[in-house]
Every structure is written in structure tokens, then in C-alpha cells.
Amino acid sequence: MAQPLMPKATAVWLVENTALTFEQIADFCNLHPLEVQAIADGEVGSGIQGLDPVISGELTQEEIDRCVGNPDTRLVAAKSRVPEARAKPKGARYTPVSKRQDRPDAIAWLLKNYPELSDAQISRLIGTTKPTINSVRSKNHWNAPNIKPQNPVSLGLCSTHDLEMAVIVARRRAEKDRPGAGAGAVVESDPAEPAEPAEE
């Protein structure tokens, strides 16, 4: 169960305005029962303004009344009225307009320093397309004479963590594909790529 947004302020209000037990309040607010008792004794939270969980939508009055009547029950938080954030759809990575001219430089750097990276990994890392990667690799890019390899992390096109993870996955894949790799070797796949079907 998720704790209230302001657990101590909620506990102060529940101590002052309800007949709930210390254990019920502590369980709901994710506090220790002795801490709730200290709030009731005025040793803790004397300067904290109580927060009404009914007004904030974290509890209902019916739920409080139900638990006051039976000390063995526990408070159940009300369903949030705030809509849950929707997960971002997986799609092409957005690159700000001011950084787009840096992508060929980053592609050249990745191709030079990490040739084991697949085109799909490079595309995900810096938000580019496979035709652009191929044109930089074959030096057919329209701006090929001006391309200077530069680290995509320093250009702000990807994070160090993302780059390191992509390199680890690429190296594991290269070890797996290398002749003589043990049949029992465990290789982690890139979670962003679909798993290859098992050979029968």
C-alpha cells in the first residue's frame, strides 16, 4: 500500500480528529506505533499542521468510521482521483533541432570506436535512421567532408549509461556469435530488441 503524500501531517490529523488506534494510524501512514504515540503525547510533530486525508482524497469518512468500530481492521486507502500517467509509447527518439546536425559526427565516432554496435543500437542511442548510418559508413553522406567523429555523450545525444549498456549488449552478442563460443554460455539479450526465435 502506498503511504500518504505527507505521512506525519496525516498522522497528526488522525490522532487529533479520530478515535483510531495508534497501530491503525501507524499502519496507514507507514510509521512506527511509538512514533504515532509520541505525536499523540506532543513529543513529536508539535509544529506540524495536520492534513485531512478525507479532503485530500486519501481516505473516505466511511473507511475511518469502519476502522473506529473495529480496532483489528486496517485502513484502506481510497482510489486516487488523479489519473495515472500514461507510459510513453516506444518510438523514435526525439532529438532537439539544435542537436540534429551533430548526429553524423556521433555516428562516425560510434562506428570508429564501437564497430560491434548494430545499426539498430546506434539508431536508438542517438535518434537517427539506418540510411543515415549507412551513408556515414560509406562516406556518401551529403556533408561527408565536414564530418568529424565526436563522442555522442559530450554532444548531449545520449547518456553515458545508455552508451555503456548498448556496448555491453553488443559485446555479449559478438561473443555469442564468435566461433567456439560455449553452448552453455549465458548471453543477456537487449530488452529493447525482440528475442530471436530458437532454432529447432
C-alpha positions as CSV (number, residue, x, y, z in Angstrom):
1,M,0.0,0.0,0.0
2,A,1.3,3.4,-0.9
3,Q,1.8,5.8,2.0
4,P,0.1,9.2,2.2
5,L,1.8,12.1,0.5
6,M,2.5,13.7,3.9
7,P,2.5,10.8,6.4
8,K,3.3,12.7,9.6
9,A,0.9,15.5,8.8
10,T,-1.8,12.9,8.1
11,A,-0.9,11.1,11.3
12,V,-1.3,14.3,13.3
13,W,-4.7,14.9,11.9
14,L,-5.9,11.3,12.5
15,V,-4.6,11.4,16.1
16,E,-6.4,14.7,16.8
17,N,-9.7,14.0,14.9
18,T,-10.4,10.3,15.1
19,A,-10.6,7.5,17.7
20,L,-8.3,5.2,15.6
21,T,-5.7,3.2,17.4
22,F,-2.0,4.0,17.2
23,E,-1.5,0.8,15.3
24,Q,-4.1,1.6,12.7
25,I,-2.7,5.1,12.1
26,A,0.9,3.8,12.1
27,D,-0.1,1.1,9.5
28,F,-1.8,3.6,7.2
29,C,0.9,6.3,7.5
30,N,3.8,3.8,7.3
31,L,5.1,5.0,10.7
32,H,6.1,3.1,13.9
33,P,3.3,2.9,16.5
34,L,5.7,4.5,19.1
35,E,6.1,7.4,16.7
36,V,2.3,7.8,16.5
37,Q,2.1,7.6,20.3
38,A,4.8,10.3,20.5
39,I,2.7,12.5,18.2
40,A,-0.3,12.0,20.5
41,D,1.8,12.9,23.5
42,G,3.0,16.1,21.8
43,E,6.7,15.0,21.8
44,V,6.8,14.7,18.0
45,G,5.1,16.8,15.4
46,S,4.2,19.7,17.6
47,G,4.8,22.2,14.8
48,I,3.2,20.1,12.1
49,Q,-0.1,21.2,10.7
50,G,-2.5,18.3,10.4
51,L,-3.5,17.2,6.9
52,D,-7.1,15.9,6.5
53,P,-6.8,12.7,4.4
54,V,-10.5,12.9,3.6
55,I,-10.2,16.3,1.9
56,S,-7.0,15.2,0.1
57,G,-8.8,12.1,-1.2
58,E,-6.5,9.6,0.5
59,L,-9.3,8.2,2.8
60,T,-13.1,8.2,3.0
61,Q,-15.1,9.1,6.1
62,E,-16.8,5.7,5.8
63,E,-13.4,3.9,5.9
64,I,-12.5,5.8,9.1
65,D,-15.8,5.0,10.7
66,R,-15.4,1.3,9.8
67,C,-12.0,1.1,11.4
68,V,-13.0,3.1,14.5
69,G,-15.7,0.5,15.1
70,N,-13.2,-2.4,14.9
71,P,-9.7,-1.9,16.2
72,D,-8.5,-5.1,14.5
73,T,-9.2,-3.7,11.0
74,R,-6.7,-1.7,8.9
75,L,-7.4,1.5,6.9
76,V,-7.6,1.0,3.1
77,A,-6.6,4.0,1.0
78,A,-9.3,5.4,-1.3
79,K,-8.7,5.1,-5.0
80,S,-6.9,8.1,-6.3
81,R,-8.9,10.7,-8.3
82,V,-5.8,11.7,-10.1
83,P,-5.5,9.9,-13.4
84,E,-2.4,7.7,-13.7
85,A,0.3,8.9,-16.0
86,R,0.4,7.0,-19.3
87,A,3.6,5.3,-20.3
88,K,5.3,7.0,-23.2
89,P,4.9,5.0,-26.4
90,K,8.1,3.4,-27.6
91,G,9.0,5.1,-30.8
92,A,11.7,7.2,-32.5
93,R,13.8,9.1,-30.1
94,Y,13.4,12.8,-30.3
95,T,16.5,14.9,-30.9
96,P,16.3,18.6,-30.5
97,V,16.7,20.6,-33.7
98,S,19.8,22.3,-32.3
99,K,21.5,18.8,-31.9
100,R,20.4,17.3,-35.2
101,Q,23.5,18.5,-37.2
102,D,25.7,16.7,-34.6
103,R,24.3,13.2,-35.4
104,P,26.6,12.4,-38.3
105,D,29.6,13.3,-36.1
106,A,28.3,11.0,-33.4
107,I,27.6,8.2,-35.9
108,A,31.1,8.4,-37.2
109,W,32.5,8.2,-33.6
110,L,30.4,5.2,-32.8
111,L,31.4,3.4,-36.0
112,K,35.0,4.1,-35.4
113,N,35.2,3.2,-31.6
114,Y,32.5,0.6,-31.3
115,P,32.1,-1.3,-34.6
116,E,30.3,-4.1,-32.7
117,L,27.2,-1.9,-32.3
118,S,24.4,-2.8,-34.6
119,D,22.7,-0.1,-36.7
120,A,19.6,-0.6,-34.6
121,Q,21.5,0.2,-31.4
122,I,23.1,3.3,-32.9
123,S,19.7,4.4,-34.2
124,R,18.2,4.1,-30.7
125,L,21.1,5.7,-29.0
126,I,21.2,8.9,-31.0
127,G,17.8,9.0,-32.6
128,T,18.8,8.6,-36.3
129,T,17.9,6.4,-39.2
130,K,19.6,3.4,-40.7
131,P,20.0,5.1,-44.1
132,T,21.9,8.0,-42.4
133,I,24.1,5.5,-40.6
134,N,24.9,3.7,-43.9
135,S,25.6,7.0,-45.7
136,V,28.1,8.0,-43.0
137,R,29.7,4.5,-43.0
138,S,30.1,4.5,-46.8
139,K,31.2,8.2,-46.8
140,N,28.3,9.1,-49.1
141,H,26.7,11.5,-46.7
142,W,25.9,14.9,-48.2
143,N,28.2,16.5,-45.6
144,A,30.9,13.8,-45.6
145,P,33.9,16.2,-45.9
146,N,32.9,18.1,-42.8
147,I,32.1,15.1,-40.5
148,K,34.4,14.9,-37.5
149,P,33.9,12.0,-35.1
150,Q,32.7,13.2,-31.7
151,N,31.5,11.4,-28.6
152,P,27.7,11.4,-28.6
153,V,27.7,11.8,-24.8
154,S,29.7,15.0,-25.0
155,L,27.3,16.2,-27.7
156,G,24.4,15.5,-25.5
157,L,22.8,13.0,-27.8
158,C,22.8,10.1,-25.3
159,S,23.7,9.4,-21.7
160,T,26.9,7.5,-20.6
161,H,24.7,4.8,-19.1
162,D,22.8,4.2,-22.3
163,L,26.1,4.0,-24.3
164,E,27.7,1.6,-21.8
165,M,24.6,-0.7,-21.8
166,A,24.5,-0.7,-25.6
167,V,28.2,-1.6,-25.8
168,I,27.8,-4.4,-23.2
169,V,24.9,-5.9,-25.1
170,A,26.8,-5.7,-28.4
171,R,29.9,-7.3,-27.0
172,R,27.9,-10.2,-25.5
173,R,26.2,-10.7,-28.8
174,A,29.6,-10.7,-30.5
175,E,31.0,-13.2,-28.1
176,K,28.0,-15.4,-28.6
177,D,28.3,-15.3,-32.4
178,R,32.1,-15.9,-32.3
179,P,33.1,-19.4,-33.4
180,G,34.0,-21.6,-30.5
181,A,31.7,-19.9,-28.0
182,G,30.5,-22.5,-25.5
183,A,27.0,-23.9,-25.9
184,G,26.3,-23.3,-22.2
185,A,27.3,-19.6,-22.3
186,V,24.5,-17.4,-21.0
187,V,24.1,-14.2,-23.0
188,E,21.7,-11.5,-22.0
189,S,19.7,-10.1,-24.8
190,D,18.9,-6.4,-25.4
191,P,15.5,-5.9,-23.8
192,A,14.5,-3.4,-26.4
193,E,15.1,-5.8,-29.3
194,P,12.8,-8.8,-29.9
195,A,14.2,-12.2,-29.0
196,E,15.4,-14.3,-31.9
197,P,13.4,-17.5,-32.4
198,A,15.0,-20.6,-31.2
199,E,16.4,-22.9,-33.8
200,E,14.8,-26.3,-34.0
